[in-house]
Amino acid sequence: MISPPARPPAAPVPPPPGRASQVRQKYLTAALLVLPFVALYLLFLIYPTLRVLQLSFTNADLSGNGAYVGVQNYTRLFGEPTFWTALLNTLLFILLTAVPNTLIGLGLALLILRLNRLKNLVLAAFFLPYVLPVSVVTNVWNWVLDSNFGLFNFLTGSTVTWFQDPVWALPSVAFVTIWWTVGFNILLFIAGLRNISPEIYEAAALDGAAGWRLFWSITWPNLWPVTSLILLLQLIAQFKIFDQIYLLTQGGPFDKTLVLLLYAYREGFQQQHGGYSSTIGVVLMAVILLVSAIQFRLLNRGERS
């Protein structure tokens, strides 16, 4: 029996006409949509960062003109007692604000959710300071804590000069900062609390759990991602503290409230040391990245455990 001849392999089916041009059109459209953001990102973030890094190796003035001096600025910075004072004050300010601000926000969020009436009004009252500009906030508290005719000293009979006292100046600025920003943390915590399913609490209540047992076994573990986010945001924000310090104390008294950004401002805009000021900025950026990475690892480890 004679077998039929073998059929030749089928030729590949050509793509539909215009398919390649449609794909190119989609990529071109996507590139055009992303291009404005990329251009602004490179112009206003990447270029200034590289420029500051380059200036930190020069003796440039405020205009940016200067000669290359190698690591001389870094050697001078790490041997300068004022730098270490500013760094320690910045770290102390973080301790006075980051964790207390987070805990106060959590406590107030739990209390607000328990309100049956006026819940939105109370929430708005706590969030209102957050939308105020820093100049308004500092003017309010300059009046409230004024040593001569301030409302607080009048009601309590105190004679403390809150923003001029070497002991109380930094804690006073930290208090003002917490009052100003805690409303944002309350909103984040309320969103996280509302995201916890009520069925989990009902099942735990059937097993006899109540009170603090519910909080530590259900609320806190489910709220940990929001808590870690708030702590990270607080850490970065307080490392960059400048406005409140400048408007309330200007780094005094006796550099007790001098922080890194204010130190960089003094060197750059008052002493005209642009290269040295850039060095402070580079070191501050490195410290923020290092501490943020350490905190991120610790918080992730706590979330896994």
C-alpha positions as CSV (number, residue, x, y, z in Angstrom):
1,M,0.0,0.0,0.0
2,I,1.4,3.3,-1.0
3,S,1.4,5.9,1.8
4,P,0.3,9.4,0.9
5,P,3.1,11.9,0.5
6,A,4.1,13.9,3.6
7,R,2.5,17.3,3.9
8,P,4.9,20.2,4.2
9,P,4.9,22.0,7.6
10,A,2.4,24.7,7.9
11,A,3.8,28.2,7.5
12,P,3.6,30.4,10.6
13,V,0.5,32.5,10.7
14,P,1.5,36.2,10.2
15,P,0.4,38.6,12.9
16,P,-2.6,40.6,12.1
17,P,-1.8,43.7,10.1
18,G,-1.1,46.7,12.3
19,R,-0.5,44.6,15.5
20,A,3.1,45.8,15.8
21,S,2.2,49.4,15.3
22,Q,-0.5,49.1,17.9
23,V,2.0,47.8,20.5
24,R,4.4,50.6,19.6
25,Q,1.6,53.1,20.0
26,K,0.8,51.8,23.5
27,Y,4.4,52.0,24.6
28,L,4.7,55.5,23.2
29,T,1.6,56.6,24.9
30,A,2.8,55.2,28.2
31,A,6.2,56.9,27.8
32,L,4.6,60.2,27.1
33,L,2.4,59.9,30.2
34,V,5.4,59.0,32.4
35,L,7.8,61.6,30.8
36,P,6.6,64.7,32.8
37,F,7.1,62.9,36.1
38,V,10.5,61.5,35.2
39,A,11.6,64.9,34.0
40,L,10.5,66.7,37.2
41,Y,12.0,63.9,39.3
42,L,15.4,64.2,37.6
43,L,15.3,68.0,37.6
44,F,14.1,68.7,41.2
45,L,15.4,65.6,43.1
46,I,18.2,63.7,41.4
47,Y,20.0,66.7,40.1
48,P,19.9,68.7,43.4
49,T,21.1,65.6,45.3
50,L,24.0,65.1,43.0
51,R,24.8,68.8,43.0
52,V,24.8,68.9,46.8
53,L,27.1,65.8,46.9
54,Q,29.5,67.5,44.5
55,L,29.5,70.8,46.5
56,S,30.3,68.9,49.7
57,F,33.8,68.3,48.3
58,T,34.4,72.0,47.6
59,N,34.9,75.2,49.5
60,A,32.1,76.9,47.6
61,D,30.2,79.9,48.9
62,L,26.5,80.3,48.8
63,S,26.5,80.9,45.0
64,G,28.2,77.5,44.5
65,N,31.5,78.7,43.2
66,G,34.6,77.2,44.8
67,A,37.6,74.9,44.5
68,Y,37.8,71.2,45.1
69,V,39.1,70.4,48.6
70,G,38.5,66.6,48.8
71,V,37.2,65.3,52.2
72,Q,38.4,68.4,54.1
73,N,34.8,69.4,54.8
74,Y,34.0,66.0,56.2
75,T,37.1,66.0,58.4
76,R,36.2,69.4,59.7
77,L,32.6,68.4,60.3
78,F,33.3,65.3,62.3
79,G,35.8,67.2,64.4
80,E,33.4,70.1,65.1
81,P,31.7,69.9,68.6
82,T,28.8,72.0,67.3
83,F,27.9,69.2,64.8
84,W,27.8,66.6,67.5
85,T,25.6,68.9,69.6
86,A,23.2,69.4,66.7
87,L,23.1,65.6,66.1
88,L,22.4,64.8,69.7
89,N,19.7,67.4,69.9
90,T,18.1,66.0,66.8
91,L,18.1,62.5,68.2
92,L,16.7,63.7,71.5
93,F,14.0,65.6,69.7
94,I,13.1,62.3,67.9
95,L,12.8,60.5,71.2
96,L,10.6,63.3,72.6
97,T,8.2,63.2,69.6
98,A,8.2,60.0,67.4
99,V,7.2,57.4,69.9
100,P,5.0,59.7,72.2
101,N,3.2,61.1,69.1
102,T,2.5,57.5,67.9
103,L,1.2,56.4,71.3
104,I,-0.9,59.5,71.8
105,G,-2.4,59.1,68.4
106,L,-3.3,55.4,69.1
107,G,-4.9,56.2,72.4
108,L,-6.9,59.1,71.1
109,A,-8.1,57.0,68.1
110,L,-9.3,54.3,70.4
111,L,-11.2,56.8,72.5
112,I,-12.7,58.6,69.5
113,L,-14.1,55.3,68.1
114,R,-15.8,54.7,71.4
115,L,-17.8,57.9,71.2
116,N,-21.4,57.5,70.2
117,R,-22.1,61.2,69.6
118,L,-19.9,64.1,68.4
119,K,-17.4,61.6,67.0
120,N,-16.8,63.6,63.8
121,L,-16.7,66.9,65.7
122,V,-14.0,65.6,68.1
123,L,-12.0,64.1,65.3
124,A,-12.2,67.4,63.4
125,A,-11.0,69.3,66.5
126,F,-7.9,67.1,66.8
127,F,-7.2,67.3,63.1
128,L,-7.7,71.0,62.7
129,P,-4.2,72.0,64.0
130,Y,-2.6,69.8,61.3
131,V,-4.0,71.9,58.5
132,L,-2.6,75.1,60.0
133,P,0.6,76.6,58.7
134,V,3.6,76.4,61.0
135,S,3.8,80.2,61.4
136,V,0.2,80.2,62.9
137,V,1.0,77.3,65.2
138,T,4.2,78.9,66.5
139,N,2.5,82.3,67.0
140,V,-0.3,80.6,69.0
141,W,2.1,78.8,71.3
142,N,4.4,81.8,71.6
143,W,1.4,83.6,73.2
144,V,0.1,80.7,75.3
145,L,3.6,79.9,76.7
146,D,4.9,83.5,77.0
147,S,6.6,83.9,80.3
148,N,5.2,87.4,81.0
149,F,1.6,87.4,79.8
150,G,1.1,83.8,78.5
151,L,-2.2,82.0,79.2
152,F,-0.5,78.9,80.7
153,N,1.7,80.8,83.2
154,F,-1.3,83.0,84.1
155,L,-3.5,80.0,84.9
156,T,-0.8,77.9,86.7
157,G,1.2,80.7,88.4
158,S,4.4,79.4,86.7
159,T,7.3,81.6,85.9
160,V,9.1,79.3,83.5
161,T,10.4,80.9,80.3
162,W,9.4,77.9,78.2
163,F,11.2,78.6,74.9
164,Q,14.2,80.4,76.6
165,D,14.9,77.9,79.4
166,P,17.9,75.6,78.6
167,V,16.0,72.6,80.2
168,W,12.5,73.2,78.9
169,A,13.1,74.7,75.4
170,L,13.5,71.4,73.5
171,P,10.6,69.6,75.3
172,S,8.4,72.7,74.7
173,V,9.1,72.6,71.0
174,A,8.4,68.8,71.0
175,F,5.1,69.4,72.8
176,V,4.1,72.0,70.2
177,T,5.1,69.5,67.4
178,I,3.0,66.7,68.9
179,W,0.0,69.0,69.3
180,W,0.4,70.1,65.7
181,T,0.8,66.7,64.0
182,V,-1.0,64.2,66.2
183,G,-4.3,64.6,64.2
184,F,-2.8,62.9,61.1
185,N,-1.7,59.9,63.2
186,I,-5.2,59.7,64.6
187,L,-6.7,59.5,61.1
188,L,-4.3,56.7,60.1
189,F,-5.0,54.7,63.3
190,I,-8.8,55.1,62.9
191,A,-8.5,53.8,59.3
192,G,-6.5,50.8,60.6
193,L,-8.9,50.1,63.4
194,R,-11.9,50.2,61.1
195,N,-10.1,47.7,58.8
196,I,-10.1,45.1,61.5
197,S,-13.1,42.7,61.0
198,P,-15.7,42.8,63.8
199,E,-16.1,39.0,63.4
200,I,-12.6,38.5,64.9
201,Y,-13.7,40.4,68.1
202,E,-17.0,38.4,68.2
203,A,-15.1,35.1,68.0
204,A,-12.7,36.2,70.7
205,A,-15.5,37.3,72.9
206,L,-17.2,33.9,72.6
207,D,-13.9,32.4,73.9
208,G,-14.0,34.7,76.9
209,A,-11.5,37.3,75.8
210,A,-12.2,40.9,76.9
211,G,-10.5,44.2,77.8
212,W,-6.7,44.3,77.4
213,R,-6.7,40.7,76.2
214,L,-8.6,41.8,73.1
215,F,-6.2,44.7,72.6
216,W,-3.0,42.7,72.9
217,S,-4.2,39.6,71.0
218,I,-6.3,41.2,68.2
219,T,-6.1,45.0,68.0
220,W,-2.3,45.4,68.3
221,P,-1.2,42.7,65.9
222,N,-3.6,43.8,63.2
223,L,-2.7,47.4,63.8
224,W,1.1,46.8,63.6
225,P,1.5,47.6,59.9
226,V,-0.2,51.0,60.4
227,T,1.9,51.6,63.5
228,S,5.2,50.8,61.7
229,L,4.2,53.2,58.9
230,I,3.5,56.0,61.3
231,L,6.8,55.4,63.2
232,L,8.7,55.5,59.9
233,L,7.0,58.7,58.8
234,Q,7.6,60.3,62.2
235,L,11.3,59.3,62.2
236,I,11.9,60.9,58.8
237,A,9.8,64.0,59.6
238,Q,11.5,64.7,62.9
239,F,15.0,64.2,61.5
240,K,14.1,67.1,59.1
241,I,12.9,69.4,61.9
242,F,13.6,73.0,61.2
243,D,10.5,75.3,61.0
244,Q,9.4,75.1,64.7
245,I,12.9,75.4,66.0
246,Y,13.7,78.4,63.8
247,L,10.5,80.2,64.7
248,L,10.3,79.4,68.4
249,T,13.9,79.3,69.6
250,Q,16.3,79.8,66.7
251,G,18.5,77.1,68.1
252,G,18.9,78.7,71.6
253,P,19.4,79.1,74.3
254,F,23.1,78.2,74.2
255,D,22.5,75.8,71.2
256,K,20.2,73.6,73.4
257,T,17.7,73.4,70.5
258,L,20.2,73.5,67.6
259,V,19.4,70.7,65.2
260,L,21.1,69.5,62.0
261,L,19.0,71.4,59.5
262,L,19.3,74.7,61.5
263,Y,23.0,74.1,61.7
264,A,23.2,73.7,57.9
265,Y,21.1,76.9,57.5
266,R,23.5,78.9,59.7
267,E,26.5,77.7,57.8
268,G,25.0,78.1,54.4
269,F,22.9,81.2,54.5
270,Q,24.4,83.2,57.4
271,Q,28.1,82.2,57.2
272,Q,28.1,81.8,53.3
273,H,29.8,78.4,53.6
274,G,27.9,76.6,50.8
275,G,30.3,73.6,50.6
276,Y,30.4,73.0,54.3
277,S,26.6,73.4,54.5
278,S,26.3,70.8,51.7
279,T,28.4,68.4,53.7
280,I,26.0,68.7,56.6
281,G,23.1,67.9,54.3
282,V,24.9,64.9,52.9
283,V,25.6,63.5,56.4
284,L,22.0,64.2,57.4
285,M,20.8,62.3,54.4
286,A,23.1,59.3,55.2
287,V,22.0,59.3,58.8
288,I,18.3,59.3,57.8
289,L,18.8,56.4,55.3
290,L,20.8,54.4,57.9
291,V,18.3,54.9,60.8
292,S,15.3,54.3,58.5
293,A,16.8,51.1,57.2
294,I,17.5,49.9,60.8
295,Q,14.0,50.8,61.9
296,F,12.5,49.2,58.8
297,R,14.3,45.9,59.6
298,L,13.3,46.0,63.3
299,L,9.6,46.8,62.5
300,N,9.5,44.0,59.9
301,R,11.0,41.6,62.4
302,G,8.3,42.6,64.9
303,E,5.6,42.2,62.3
304,R,6.8,38.6,61.5
305,S,7.0,37.7,65.1
